[in-house]
Every structure is written in structure tokens, then in C-alpha cells.
Amino acid sequence: MLTLKQHPIPGYRARTLVNAESADLTVAFASDFGTAGERLTHKAAGKRYIAIPLTTPAEEAGMILAASLRKHGASTLNVAGNGIYTLSQHGWTQESVNLWIYLAVRAACQAVPIQLMRSGGQTGADLAGLVAACELSIPALGYFPKGFLQRGLDQVDRARTPFEIQQQIDGYLVSLRNDLCSTTQPHRKLGTQSTFNF
């Protein structure tokens, strides 16, 4: 079950703090851990935080995540990380990060049960966390900034409606299922040299 809510305060900071503070553990899946958003997430989560680079093979990432869930006695997980505007610079598409995070979370929850996954709903890793939760039938909460803001490839913030976000996630679920049924890897940004570890 997916629940979509918005913070009463505009901007990304407030919802970042709530998501980190409300989960037993925050995992950041990223290519660049030096962005302002990643630094804020780490500060907000404190010791209940783990950073997993997207260069890690997905199933290995899942085992690292499972070990951290066990260590913290965690059953609720906040999925954070880079937005698609950052990930695209490292060769990722939304579809490819959806698949990678799905495979990582699937491996983790086969070892440790996850009762709730939440994220700030941003494009990239946040959104992929919600897609993975839906596909794995894990209750999920997208807790967005006021206006259900998302930042696209053009780095422009756009207000959404819950209906639009649900449609967005439904579309990505179709793509994910196609990728899982396919023998080929998901489409990647043309012209990049990045290697994806699935």
C-alpha cells in the first residue's frame, strides 16, 4: 500500500528532516554523497544512516543494507539518495536506478523483514525506493515537500498532485516488470561510460 503525503512547509529541508527522524534507518543510495541534500540527510539521520554507492553490485548492496538493518534493530527504512538530475551525470536513468534499488531492497528484505519504507519522493533514488516498495508489497510512505515537489532532469522544481505521482509510479512499475522479464539491462543514457552493477 502506498500513501502519499506532503509536509506543510515548502522546500526540501523540512521533509528531509521528518523522513530521517521518523525511520529506524536511513539508507542513501548515491553516486555523489557530497551534494547539499546528501549532507543534510546524513546530518538528520545521525548514526542511523548508511551510505551505499550505486557502483556496488545490487545484491551485495542488499546484503550490506540487511546487515545495517540488523545492527540497528530496524524495521522501518527511509530511502534517500541523489535525484535524477545528479544521477544522470553518472549515466543513470530513472528506470535503471529503479531496477538497481529494487534488486538491492529485494535482497535485503529476503534476509530482514521491512515493515515500512518511506522517502521524500524526489526523482532518482527516493522515487525508486517507492517503486521498489510497491513491487515488493512493502507498505510505503512518500512524504513530499509542500506541493508534492519533484525536480526533473532540467533541475526545475514542479508541483505534482498525488494522482500524478501515483500514475508516475504505476508507469515505472510497468517498466520495472519489463526489465525483470528481459534478458537485457535497462536503457542507459547514451554516450556515457558508466558501468552498472546489477
C-alpha positions in Angstrom: 0.0 0.0 0.0 1.3 3.4 -1.0 0.5 6.6 1.0 1.4 10.0 -0.4 1.6 13.0 2.0 3.0 16.5 1.9 4.8 18.5 4.5 3.0 21.8 5.5 6.3 23.7 5.0 7.6 24.5 1.5 11.1 23.4 0.5 13.0 20.2 0.7 14.8 20.6 4.1 11.7 20.1 6.4 10.5 16.9 4.8 14.1 15.6 4.7 14.3 16.0 8.5 11.0 14.3 9.1 11.8 11.4 6.9 15.1 10.8 8.5 13.9 11.3 12.1 10.8 9.0 11.5 12.6 5.9 10.3 14.7 3.4 12.2 17.4 3.6 9.5 18.1 5.8 6.5 19.9 4.4 3.5 21.4 6.7 0.9 21.9 5.2 -2.5 24.0 7.7 -4.4 26.7 8.4 -6.9 27.6 11.7 -5.3 27.5 11.9 -1.5 28.7 15.5 -1.4 25.6 17.2 -2.5 23.7 19.5 -0.2 20.8 17.1 0.0 23.0 14.2 0.9 24.9 16.1 3.6 21.6 17.2 5.1 20.2 13.7 5.1 23.3 12.3 6.8 23.2 15.0 9.5 19.5 14.4 10.1 19.8 10.7 10.4 22.9 10.7 12.5 24.1 7.3 13.5 21.0 5.7 12.0 22.4 6.1 8.5 24.2 4.0 5.9 25.7 5.2 2.6 25.8 2.7 -0.3 27.4 3.7 -3.6 25.5 2.8 -6.7 28.7 1.3 -8.0 28.1 -1.6 -5.6 26.6 -4.7 -7.2 22.9 -4.6 -6.3 22.7 -7.9 -4.4 25.8 -7.0 -2.5 24.3 -3.7 -1.6 21.2 -5.6 -0.3 23.4 -7.7 2.0 25.1 -4.5 3.3 21.7 -3.0 3.9 20.4 -6.1 5.6 23.4 -6.1 8.0 22.8 -2.5 8.9 19.1 -3.2 9.5 20.0 -6.0 11.8 22.6 -3.8 13.6 20.1 -1.1 14.3 17.2 -3.4 15.0 15.4 -1.5 12.2 12.1 -2.4 10.7 11.3 1.0 9.0 13.6 2.3 6.3 14.0 5.8 4.8 15.3 5.6 1.2 17.3 8.6 0.2 19.9 9.5 -2.4 20.6 11.5 -5.4 17.9 13.0 -7.6 17.8 12.1 -11.3 19.4 15.4 -12.3 22.6 14.2 -10.4 22.4 10.6 -11.3 22.0 11.3 -15.0 25.5 12.9 -14.9 26.8 9.4 -13.9 24.9 7.6 -16.6 21.8 6.5 -14.7 18.2 6.8 -15.9 15.2 6.6 -13.6 14.5 3.2 -15.0 18.0 1.8 -14.3 18.1 3.2 -10.8 14.6 1.8 -10.2 15.9 -1.7 -11.1 19.1 -1.4 -9.1 17.3 -0.3 -5.9 14.6 -2.9 -6.4 17.2 -5.7 -6.6 19.1 -4.3 -3.6 15.9 -3.9 -1.4 14.7 -7.4 -2.5 17.9 -8.9 -1.4 17.8 -7.1 1.9 14.2 -7.9 2.8 14.8 -11.6 2.0 17.2 -11.5 4.9 15.5 -9.0 7.2 11.8 -8.0 7.2 11.0 -4.4 6.4 7.6 -3.2 7.8 7.6 0.2 6.2 9.6 2.1 3.5 9.4 5.9 3.2 11.1 8.5 1.1 10.9 12.2 0.2 9.6 11.3 -3.2 12.3 13.1 -5.2 13.2 11.8 -8.6 16.0 9.3 -8.6 16.7 7.3 -5.5 13.7 8.5 -3.5 11.2 7.6 -6.2 13.0 4.3 -6.9 12.5 3.4 -3.2 8.8 3.9 -3.5 8.7 1.8 -6.8 10.6 -1.0 -5.1 8.3 -1.0 -2.1 5.2 -1.2 -4.2 6.7 -4.1 -6.3 7.7 -5.9 -3.1 4.3 -5.3 -1.4 6.0 -3.4 1.4 3.9 -0.6 2.9 5.3 2.7 1.6 5.0 6.4 2.5 6.0 9.2 0.2 6.4 12.2 2.3 7.0 15.1 0.0 7.6 18.9 0.3 4.5 21.1 0.2 3.1 20.9 -3.3 4.4 17.4 -3.9 7.5 19.0 -5.5 9.8 17.0 -7.7 12.9 18.2 -9.5 13.5 16.9 -13.0 16.4 16.4 -15.3 16.3 20.2 -16.1 16.7 20.9 -12.3 13.3 22.7 -12.3 11.0 22.1 -9.3 7.5 21.2 -10.4 4.4 20.8 -8.2 2.5 17.5 -8.6 -0.7 16.0 -7.4 -1.0 12.7 -5.6 -2.8 11.3 -8.7 0.1 12.4 -11.0 2.6 10.8 -8.7 0.6 7.5 -8.5 0.4 7.5 -12.3 4.2 8.1 -12.4 4.9 5.2 -10.1 2.5 2.9 -11.9 4.3 3.6 -15.1 7.7 2.9 -13.6 6.3 -0.4 -12.2 5.4 -1.5 -15.7 8.9 -0.6 -16.9 10.5 -2.4 -13.9 8.5 -5.6 -14.6 9.6 -5.4 -18.2 13.2 -5.1 -17.2 12.9 -8.0 -14.8 11.4 -10.2 -17.6 14.1 -9.1 -20.0 17.5 -10.6 -20.5 18.9 -7.2 -21.3 19.8 -4.4 -18.9 17.6 -1.3 -18.7 18.2 1.6 -21.1 21.0 3.8 -20.1 21.9 7.3 -21.0 23.6 7.3 -24.4 27.2 8.3 -24.6 28.2 7.5 -21.0 31.0 5.3 -19.9 29.4 4.3 -16.6 29.3 0.6 -15.7 26.1 -0.6 -13.9 26.5 -3.4 -11.4 23.3 -5.4 -11.3 
